[in-house]
Amino acid sequence: MLKVRKTYCNQRLKILNSKFHLHLLVNEKKEFVDLLVASHSDFYNVAKVDTHIHAAACMNQRNLLQFIRKTYEQDLERVVQETGGKKTTLRELFQKLQLNPDNLDLDALNMRA
């Protein structure tokens, strides 16, 4: 199966490479003229991409509370923190913070935008 995939991928790469070279042959003059007309525009006029996200926007307080309770019920032994090689499970974290998911409410989460 792996050999079949390698053969297919190799053939596909050869086809794509041939198509690219054909594109270069057909459009070489047009792209050269466009490059002369708009010199440096590719470098100086690149659109800025905003990668700044707010983690608080990925779920609201109610969804977070439901997720915490559900995870507590289903996966208490999940490692949620690792500090200096010491792994802490969800159960240990709740015990350390003296929390009970049944007593958690929206105010206790203290989420801010």
C-alpha positions, -999 to +999 in steps of 0.1 A: +000+000+000+028+024+009+046+017-025+013+025-043+010+058-025+046+067-032+042+059-069+010+079-071+025+109-053+056+108-074+035+108-106+013+136-093+044+157-085+058+152-120+024+163-135+023+194-113+059+202-121+051+199-158+021+221-155+041+247-136+068+248-163+041+251-190+026+281-171+061+297-170+065+293-207+031+306-216+029+335-191+066+345-188+063+378-208+030+388-191+044+383-156+076+402-166+056+432-178+035+431-146+066+430-125+081+461-143+048+481-140+045+473-103+080+472-090+084+465-053+047+463-048+048+427-037+073+436-009+059+469+003+022+464-002+016+431+014-017+429+033-012+426+070-027+395+086-040+400+121-032+369+142-041+386+175-068+365+191-086+366+224-087+332+241-118+344+261-136+346+228-134+309+221-161+300+247-184+319+271-185+314+308-214+289+307-197+267+281-165+267+301-183+258+333-201+229+315-167+217+300-151+218+335-179+198+351-180+173+322-143+168+322-142+163+359-169+136+357-153+118+328-115+122+330-102+129+365-069+113+358-060+136+328-027+154+333-035+191+332-002+206+344+034+197+342+059+217+363+096+206+365+088+171+354+060+167+380+027+159+365-006+171+381-039+154+373-072+171+373-082+154+406-050+166+423-055+202+410-090+203+423-078+190+457-050+215+458-073+244+451-099+230+474-126+231+447-156+210+439-171+213+404-206+211+419-199+243+439-184+262+410-205+289+395-201+316+368-188+342+393-161+318+405-147+315+370-140+353+370-137+355+332-130+388+316-128+398+279 
